[in-house]
Amino acid sequence: MTTLIIKKVLQKVKSTLQRYIWILALPIFIYSWIEYDKRKTDIRVNREITYGKVNSSSSIYKKYSKRSYNYSFLYQGKRYDGTSSAYTSDDIKYQMFYKVEFSSKNPSHNQMIFDTAFVQVIRNQDHLDTIYMPYEEYLKNISRYKLSKQQMNQDWDQSDTRAVDIDSLKVLMNRN
């Protein structure tokens, strides 16, 4: 008898929820939209740009559609994490750097821009210096460097004096 009453009450609650679920969902949707708009406005008004590193990703809906990418970046010596989404076809490379735009007032409001992949290059000339080079340009420079190094080795092997033009070597090393 009591189980029958419980079943009827549960059915009544279920049917009521199904009829009025939109009343519960609407305020959640409106609140989410307002927060999203505040975040976008904050980024637009207090915009700063830096580079962030893609750490991981996960599927959003289907295996071959959009993915959510987790990344981290540094601002004023502090690490911030973020998540942005992109299509699988955008060919996002893991452990690569991409531009991140964020709010200088609240760096937790951020989004990654997936248009160009960058490589972090640390130079040690007079002092340590970090630059971010577009990945495609980096590949070209590496190829050029390997060809130049190969040519130098051939020239070295063919020379009688086995002497290297130091100024040429410095120019070659500073290019990279």
N, C-alpha and C positions, 0 to 999 in steps of 0.2 A: 504494500500500500504506500509506504513512504518513498520507495524507489520510483513508483509511478508518479507521485507528486513532484519529486525532484526532476524527473525527466520532462514533465510538462513545464515546469518553471524554467529549466534550461532551454527548452525549445522556444518559449516565449521571449527570453532574454536574447537568444540568437536571432530570432526574427526581427526584434526591435533594433538590435545592433545593425543588422543588414539594411534595414530601412533608413536608419539615421547615421550611418557611418560617415557620410559626407560632412555632417555637422562637426564631427570630431577631427576629420582630416583637414577641413578648410582652415582653421586657425593655425594648425601646424604648417601648412603650406604657406600661408601668408607670413608667418613669423620667419620661416626659412628664406623666403624671397626677400624680405626686408633686411635680414642679416647679410645675405649674399650681396645685395645692392650697397649696403654700408661698406662692406669689405672692398668691393670694386671701386667705390668712390674714394675711399681712404688711399688705396693704391694709386689712383689717378692723381689725386691732389698732392700727396706726399711722396711722389715716385722717386725711387732710387733703383739703380741697376747694379748687380754684381753677377758672379758666376757660381753656380751650384752643381753638385755632383749627383748623378743619378745612382741611387743605391740599390733599389729593387723595384719590382712591379708586380701587379696582380691583375687578373682579369676582372672587368667590371660586369659584363653581362654574358657575352658569349666568348668562347675561346679565341675567335678570330676577328673580333670587332675592336672595341676600345679597351685600353688598359689604363690602370691607375699607376703612376710612377711616383715613388717616394724619393725624395732628394734632401740634401742638406747644403747649407751655405753659411759663410761667416760674415758677420757685420759687427764692427767695432769690437772685435775679439771674442764675440759670443756666437755659439753655434745655434742655428735655427733649422728646423725641419719643415718640410712642406710636402704637399701631394698635389699633382696636376694630372690631367688625363690627356691622352692622345690616341690616335688610331694606330693599330699595329702596323699599318702600311707606311706610317711616318718614319719607320726604321730608326727608332730611338736606340742609342747605343748605351749599354750599361757601363758604369764607371767612367763615363765621359762627362764633360762639363757643358752646360747650357746656360744661357742668360736667365737670370731670375729678376723679375721686377717685384718690388715690395714697398711697403710704407715705411718711411724713415721714423715715423712716430710709433708704429706698431709692426715690427718686422715679421710677426707671426701672420700678418696679412701679406701673403706672397703668392706668386704663381710663376711657374717655369715657362719660358718661351722656347719651344722646340724647333725653331726654324734652322739653326745652325749648331752643329756639334763642335766643341772646342777641346783642345788638348792643353793641359797645364804644363808650361815649360819654365823650369827654374834655371836661371842663368847665374853663374858665379863669375862675374868679371871683376869689377872693383868691390862690389858688394852683392849680396843676394838680391835677386830681382825675379819676380814672378810675372809672366805674361801668359795670356790665353790666346792661342793661335787656332784659327779655324782648322778643323780636322783635315779637310781636303788640301789646304795649303801646307799643313804639316807633312802629309804624305808626299807631296811634291818636293818639299825641302829635303826630306829623308832620301828620296830617290836621287836628287841632285847631289846631295852630300856623298852618297855611296858611289855615284859615277865619278865625282871629283876625286874621292879617295882612291878609287880604282885607277884613275888616270895618273894620280901622283905615284902610286905604287909602280905602275908601268914605267913612268918617267924615271923613277928611282932605279929600277932594275936596268934600264937602258943607259943610264949615265955612267961615265967613267969615274967621275970624282965623287959620286955619291953625296953630293951637296944639295941642300934644299934651300930654295929662296925663302928665307924666314918671313919677309914681308908678305909674300903670296900666301904662306901658310896662315899668318895672322888674319889676313882678309878672309880667307876661306873659313876659318874657325869662328870669326865674328859674324859671318852671315847666318850661322846656325845658332 
